[in-house]
Amino acid sequence: MSKLNFNQFTKKIYIKAPIEKLFWCWSTAEGIESWFLRKAVYTSPNKSIRNASEHVQVNDSYAWNWHNWEEQERGSILQTNNLDFIEFSFAENCKVSVTLEQKENAVLVSLKQYEIPTDENSKLNIHHGCSNGWTFWLANLKAYLEHGILLNEREFDLTKIPLAGFEFVNM
């Protein structure tokens, strides 16, 4: 049995949607903006900006802007098979992989964030913060694809609340 530790975590959820739609949600600017981000820009290695409906490729860089969060996340696409797997850099040199597996009438979405530093600040802000965040965002993805609703806060501006990221469950 694997032991829990602070350098990684895994989150899983079953979602009743076509695997192609789920991969689109993770691998295109148009898709990831539909349920997760306010704005996503993917840039190819030759510095051209990818079309919003175009799937990302290995070595693309990204700039992500959140709803209700002022900082911009920057990183790169580390791996993708253009079908059911994507891996990207995230949150201070961590990595995130997303694997999609068809299971009867649903897709098992497995998200793993790893290579998390284990200093006290990273345990709180990255391990705890991202683990809670991904739990919500995977539930939001399920709500969006299965019921056509978004659960994240889009009406109220939470950016001026210092602990909003720790207190609001739908950031």
Residue pairs with C-beta under 8 A, 6 or more apart in sequence:
5 118
6 116
6 118
6 122
6 123
6 127
7 114
7 115
7 116
7 117
7 118
8 112
8 113
8 114
8 115
8 116
9 112
9 113
9 116
9 127
9 130
9 131
10 110
10 111
10 112
11 110
11 111
11 112
11 131
11 134
11 135
11 138
12 108
12 109
12 110
12 111
13 108
13 109
13 138
13 139
13 141
13 142
14 103
14 106
14 107
14 108
14 109
15 22
15 106
15 107
15 109
15 141
15 142
15 145
15 146
16 105
16 106
16 107
16 145
16 146
17 106
17 107
17 145
17 146
18 107
19 83
19 84
19 100
19 102
19 107
21 145
22 100
22 107
22 109
22 141
22 145
23 55
23 82
23 83
23 84
23 86
23 100
24 30
24 31
24 55
25 31
25 32
25 34
25 35
25 36
25 141
25 145
26 32
26 86
26 98
27 55
27 56
27 80
27 82
27 86
28 52
28 53
28 54
28 55
28 56
29 40
29 41
29 42
29 50
29 52
29 53
29 54
30 52
30 53
32 40
32 64
33 39
33 40
33 52
34 144
35 137
35 140
35 141
35 144
35 145
35 150
36 137
36 140
36 141
37 64
37 65
37 66
37 67
38 65
38 66
38 67
39 63
39 64
39 65
40 62
40 63
40 64
40 65
41 49
41 62
41 63
42 49
42 50
42 54
42 56
42 60
42 61
42 62
42 77
43 49
43 50
43 60
43 61
43 62
43 63
44 50
44 57
44 59
44 60
45 59
45 60
50 56
50 60
55 80
55 82
56 62
56 77
56 80
56 86
57 77
57 80
58 77
58 78
58 79
58 80
59 76
59 77
60 76
60 77
61 74
61 75
61 76
61 77
62 73
62 74
62 75
62 76
62 77
62 88
63 72
63 73
63 74
64 72
64 73
64 74
64 75
65 72
66 73
67 152
67 153
67 154
67 171
68 152
68 153
68 157
68 158
68 159
68 164
68 168
68 171
69 159
69 165
69 171
70 159
73 90
73 91
75 88
75 89
75 90
76 88
76 89
77 86
77 87
77 88
78 87
78 88
78 89
78 95
79 85
79 86
79 87
79 97
80 86
80 87
84 99
84 100
84 101
85 97
85 98
85 99
85 100
86 97
86 98
87 95
87 96
87 97
87 98
88 95
88 96
89 95
89 96
90 96
90 113
90 130
91 113
91 116
91 126
91 130
92 117
92 122
92 126
93 115
93 117
94 113
94 114
94 115
94 116
94 126
94 130
95 113
95 114
95 115
96 111
96 112
96 113
96 114
97 111
97 112
97 114
98 109
98 110
98 111
99 109
99 110
99 112
100 107
100 108
100 109
100 110
101 107
101 108
101 110
102 108
109 138
109 141
111 134
111 138
113 126
113 130
113 131
113 134
116 122
116 126
116 127
116 130
117 126
129 165
129 166
133 165
133 171
136 151
136 152
136 169
136 170
136 171
137 152
139 151
140 150
140 151
140 152
140 170
143 149
143 150
143 151
144 150
151 170
152 170
152 171
153 168
153 170
153 171
158 164
158 168
158 171
161 167
161 168
164 171
165 171
